[in-house]
Amino acid sequence: MGSGRIFRTGDLARPAPLHSRWPGRPRSTPRLGQRRARRRPCHDRYVPGARDRADRLAPCGWTGSRIRPGPARPRPLRLRDGGAEHLDRPGSALTRLFKGALFVGLCLLCGELALRTAGALWSPASVLVAHHRIHDEHLGWRLNPDYPDVDEWCFRNDSVPEQADVVILGDSQTYGYGVPAELSWPRQLSALSGRSTYNIACSGYSPIHGLAIWEDVVSLEPQIVVAAVYAGNDLYDTFSLVYGHGQLSHLRTPDVALQSRIAELEVNNPLAEQARSVTRMGRRPWPLRDVLRDHSALFHFLRHLANGQGSAALTGRAGGTWEAAQQRARQHPDYLDALDGGADARTTLTVTKRLFAMDTSDPRIGEGLQMTLRALREMSQRSAEAGARLLVLWIPTKELVFAPLINAGNRPRLQRLIKAETRFQTRVRQTAAELGVPCVDALPSLRRSLEDGDRPYPESADGHPTIAGYASIARVVADFIAVEL
């Protein structure tokens, strides 16, 4: 038959009529008074090669019932020597793909609109569909006031008081990442000391952020202002605030050559991109992740369902086994180091991440250190003018807390980190001494908690303290205030 003519599937049930085999022959028509012969039903059609009645009925889709629906829509065939070949209509695969993508897109759009409407009309739903941070022109971001335990100023407090005895400035270590609000160390400090506290802290902050909203700080008429300096990333966060968000520009170096060098580095190799690469352990970020995180209600709703409890920053960190932490460390040996010091002294070190944020050989991190010291001087002066006392609190990294349990001789990067953090702490202590400002060190209290088996840090790579760790920080501050202030 060659590559011949195109027939429908049903046409295979009988031979092609004569007028189709010989196109020049006219179609026969019935004479006047005669009716065209009724076609035989499908099951009577001749099927070449059929051996029994079942074979003859197969082309009609007969399944044994008296109802024989036949094919819903015949597909075109091309007859060839040795068989028949189904032909798809031109563009049908592309059309199906387009329709499928359009359907999925419409579903996502409807879901996004529905979640946004629910969040706008019902405030409890906003927790499920919005990021826990919102944009702020002075600080870069603040907490979302629609979330629980966030006050009108968008900080983690029950409410904004008319007066607070102690105002605390810091980052996520002071915010209380990974635990409920009532277990953060500022809340525990209030319970231990009997003094009212107000917490101005958020992940990505440093105590220097308090200078950007100093009018709000002094409006609370505090007796004590605590600048909680965290060694792990405050130098980077200070640089990001001043150079990235354009705040507190008076803290920048007057050295024109250094400013030019910093500008050149930011163009060629931005510090924020390096920080993201280290935080993600070298993995490339999903290009649309940041856009969806900042603008999509559906993204946050699905993430909430996946986590089962929402943001760990506001509720609690997810649990995990030590075996899982060890396996993750083996997968990322350049970034993670699992330390097994016994059942109560297990954790995962993040030496590379911490060393990056304290490497003052990078002019930008070095500038972050100098701006931190300048800011402490300014905060001391402004506190005195407002009738308050400044207290500097030193919060160490988890790596430094665990250092006595580690053979640093086999870990050169850890040795560098310990030296860098010690230098940073020395500079802060010296500056505080020059200003006549007390400096409280939380390191001994955290190490004592570790020795007592209280597990001040989790087994995972999370560098934030546990409830016991936050309690250790609160105790050392409360003891100092009770005796010295």
N, C-alpha and C positions, 0 to 999 in steps of 0.2 A: 504493500500500500504506500510505501515511501513516506515522505514527510507530509503528504496529502492534506486532507481537509480537517476542519475543526468541527467536532460534534459535542453535544451535551452528553452527560453521563447516561441519561435515560435513553438516548438514541442507540446505545449499544445493545439494547434488548431486542432489536429487530434489524434486519438489513436496511441499508439506505434505500429510499424509494427511487424508482427509475428516473424521475425527473431530476434528482440530485446527482445521480451517477452520469446522466447525460443532460447537461444543462440546456442544450439546444432543444430538447424534446419538451413540448408544452405539457403542463399539468392537465391530467384528464379531469373532466368535470361531469357530474351526473346529468343525465338527460332530464327534460321536463317531466315531472311526475314521479321521478325516481329520487330516492334518498341515498345519500352517501352511505356506504356500508359502515356499520358501527365498528369502531375499533375493538379489537379483542382486548380484554382486561390484561393488566400487566402480567398476571401469573400465567396467561396463555401465550405470551410472546415467545418467539423462538430465540433461544440462547444457544449459539453454536458451542458444541462440546459439552452441553449439559447432560449429565448421566441420570439424573432423577429430578423429581419435582422440587426438592429443596434447592438444587442448583439453579433451577429456572426462577425461583422466587427470590434468590439472593440479591439480584440487582435492584429489586423493588424495596429492599429493606424489610422484608417480611420476617417476623419473629415467631410465627406460629399462631398468632391471633387472627381473627377474622378481619381485624382492622389493619390495613396495610398502608401506612402513611407515605412510604417512599422517601426519597431524599428531599430535605427541606429546600435546598437550593442547589441545582446542578452546577457542578464545576466544569469548566471547559477542558476538553481533552485534545491532545494532538496524537493522531494515530501514527504509529511507526511500525516498522518491521519487527515483529517479536513482542509487541505489546503497545500499551497506551501510556501517555505521560500527562499528568495534571499540569495545567498552566495557571499560575497566579495572575490576577489582573495587574496591569502595570501600576507600580507605586503602592500596592496594597500593604506591603510590610512597613513602608515608611509612614503610611497613613495610620496604621494601627499604633505604631510607636508614638506618633504625634498625638493621637487621641488619648493614649495612656498617660503621656506626660501632662497633657492638658487637664485630665481628670485629677491626677495627683496634685497639680498646682492649685486647682480650684478647691480641693479638699484642704490643703494647707492654708490657703487664704481664708476659707470659712472658719477653720479652727483658730487662726490668729485673730480674726475679727471677734469671734465669740469669746475668746479668753480676755481680750482687751475690754470688751463690754462688761463681762463679769467682774473684772478687776475694778472698773470704774463705778459700777453700781453697788458692789458688795465688797466692803473693805477687807474682810478676811480673805477673800480670793486674791487680793493684790499680792499677798505673800507668795503665792504659787506662780505668779506670772511676771514678776518684776525682779530686777537685780537688787541685791541688798545695799548697793551704793548708788548715789546719784551725783551728778556733776555739781561742782561748786567752783565759783570763779576765783576764790582766794586759796582754797586748800587743794584744789584739783578734784576732790570728791568728798562727800559726807555719807553717812548712813541714810538709808531710805526710811523716812519717818512713818511709812505705812507698816513697817515691820514691828513686831513686839519688842518691848524693852528699849525702844528708841524714842527720845524725847523731841520736843519742838525744835531744839537746836541741832537735831540730827546726830546726837551722840548717845552712847549706851548708858542711859540713866532712866529712872522711873519718870522724872520730870525735871524741869529747870527750876531750881530753888531760888529764892530771893537772896539767900546767903549760903555759902559753903565754907566750912573751916579749912578744907584741904582741896585744892584744885590740882589734878594730876594730868600731866602732858606726856604722851608717849605713843607707841605704835601698837601692833597686834599683841605683843607680850603684855602690855598694860590693858589693852582692850579686853583681853581674856579669851583669845581664840581657842575654840575647841571645847569650851565649857559654858554652861548657862550663865547668864549675867550675874546672878547672885553669888557665883563662885569665882568670879574674877578677883584678882588680888586687891583692887581698890574697894570693892564691896566688903571683902574680908577685913581689910584695914579699918573700915568704918565700924565693923562689929567689934574688932579687938580694941580699938582706941577710944570708941565712944564719940568720935568726931564725925561730922558730916563730910562726905567726900563728893566731888563731882569729877567725872571721868571724861577728859577730852583726848580720846585716843581712837585710832582706827588703823587697820592694816594699810601699809604703805606710807604711814606718817613717820615723823621723828619728833622729838620734843620741840624742835625748832619750828614746827608748824604752829605752835601756840603763839609765836610772835606775830603771825599773819592775822590773828584774831585777838590780839592782846586786849583790846577794849572789852571784849566779852569776858575775858579771864578776870580782869580787875573789877568788872561790874558785879561779880559775885562776892566781892569784899573778902577774899580769902586771908587767912592768917599764914598759911603755908602754901607755896607753889612748888610742886615736885616735878622736876625734869627727869624723866626716866629714860636714860640713855641705854639703848640695846646695842651691843657690839656687833651683832650679826649683819645688820643692813642699814643702820642709821646714816652712815656716811653717804651711801648711794642715795637714800631717800632725801637727804638734805640737798644734795646736788640736783636731784630731779626737781625739787620744789623751786629752787632759785633759778636754775638754768633751763629747766624744762617747762615750768609753769610761769616763769617770769615774776615770781614773788620775791620780796625782800632783796631787791637788787643791791641795796647798800651793803650787803654782806659779801659781795663779790670782791675778789682781789683787785687792788689798784694797779697791779703789775700788768701793763699793756701786753708785754710779750707773752705772759702766761695766758692771758685772755685769748690772744690770737692762737696759741697752741691748742687750747681747749676747743675753740671754734673749729679748727682744722680737724681735730680728732672726731668731733661730733658729726662733721660732714662725711668723713671717710669711714668711720666705724662707730656708730652711735652707741653710747653706753647702755641705753635701754634695750637695744637689740642684743647686746652681749648678755645682759641680765636675763632676758627671756630665754636665750639659748641655754644658759647654765641652769635656769630653773626647770626647763623642759628636758634637761639632760641630753642636749644635742638633737632632739627630735624637731622636725619642722612643724611649726604650728599650722593648723588647718586655716586656710586663708579667710574663710567666712566666719570663723569662730568669734572673733572680737565684735564683728558687726552684729551677729545674731545675739551675742551676750548683751550688747548695749541697747538693742532695739526690738528684739523678738520676744513676745510673751509666750509663744509656743515653745521656744527653746528652753526657757526657764521652767515651764510646766513639765516638759519631758525630763529635764534634768532633776527636777524635784521627785518625779516618779522613780527615776533610776536610782537616786540616792536613798529614797525611802524616808528621809527625814529633813530634807531641805539643806540649806547651806550649813556646813560645819562651822562657819564663822559665827553663826547665831545660835546653834543648838549644841551639837557635840560631834566630835570626830568619830568616824566609822571605825568599828573594831576590826582587828586582823590578827592573824596568828604569827608567831615568831618564824615559822617555816616559810610563810609567804613573804615576810620581810627579808629573810635570807635569800630566797629565790630572786627577789627583785634586786637585791644588791649584787648578786652574781650576774644578772642581766646588764647592769650598768656599773661595772667595776671602776670606771673613771670618775664616777660621781658619788657613789654610795659605798659605804664600808660597814658591814655588819659586825658589831662588837658584842661578844658573848662573855660577860663578866659574871655569870651566874644567873639564877632564876630571877633575882630582883635587880640585876644590873645589866640588862640587855637593851640595846638600842641600835639604831642605824645612824651613822655619822654622815654628814654632808660637808666634808672638808672643802671640796672644790667650790661649792656655792658660797661658803663663808669666807674663804680666802679671797675670792673675787671681790667681795664687798669691802675688804680691808686692805687691799693691795695698794698702798699709797705710792707705789712706783708709777701708777697711772696718774697723770696730773689731775684728772677729774676726781678721783677718790681722794687724792691729797688735798684738793680744793674743798671737798666735802668735809674733811677733818678741820681745816682752818676756819671754814664758815661755822662749823659746830662750836668751836671754841669762841669765836667772835659773838655768836648768838648767846652763849652762856653768860658772857660778860654783860651783854645788853639786857638779858633777862634779870640778872642780879641787880642791875641799876634800876630797872623799871619796877621790880618787886619792892625794892626799898622805897621808891617814890610812892608806891601804893600802900605802904604800911604792912607789907608781907615779907616773909622770909623765904628765900629760895633754898631748896634742898635738892641736891643732885643724887639720883639713884643709879647705880651701875648694875645692869642686868647682863650677865655673861652669856656666852653661847653654850649650847649643850655640849659641844666638843670640849670646851675648857672645863666644864664640870666633870666630865668623864676622864679627863687627861690623866689623873693618878692611876687609873686602871689600865692604861694603854702603854705598851712599849713603844714610845715615840721614836726610838732609834730605827725601827723598821718602817717607819712612815715619815718620809721626809716632808711631804706636804703638810702633815699634821704639825711637825716641828715649826714650819714656816707660819702656820696659822697661830700657834701658841705665841710665837714671838710677836707677830703682828698685833694680836689682841692685847698682849701685855703692854706693848708700846702705846696703843690707843688708850688703854686704861691709865697708864702713867701720865699721859698728856692731860687727860680729863682731871685726874687728881691734882696735878700741879696747878692747873687753871683754877680749880675750886679753892685750893689753898691760897693762891694769890688774891682771890676775891674775898676770902674769909667766909666762904660758903661751905657748909658741911657736905660731905660726900659719903653716902652709905653704899657698901658693897654687898650685894646679895650672893656672891660666890660662896663664901663659907657656909651660909645657911643651906644652900642647895646641895653642896657636897655632904653636909652632915645628914641631910634627908636621904641622900643616896646611900650613905654608909649604914643608915638605920633600916634600909630596905623598904623605904616608902615609895620608891619608883617616882621620882620627880619628873621624869620624861617618859613618853611612850616608846614602845619598841620600834615603831616605824621611823621613817625619815623626817617626820614632823618635828621641828625644832621648838615648838611651843610647850611649856610645862603642862603637866597634868594638874588635877585638883590639888594634889599634895605639893606639887612644885609652886603653884600660885600661893598656897598657904604659907610656904617657907618665905616667899618674898614679902607677903603681908606681915608676917611676924617680925622680920628684921626691921621693917620700916616702923611698925607700931612700937617696938622696943626702943628705937632711937628717939621717936617723938616723945614717948613717955618720960625719957630720962633727960634729953637735951633741949627740947622745945616746949 
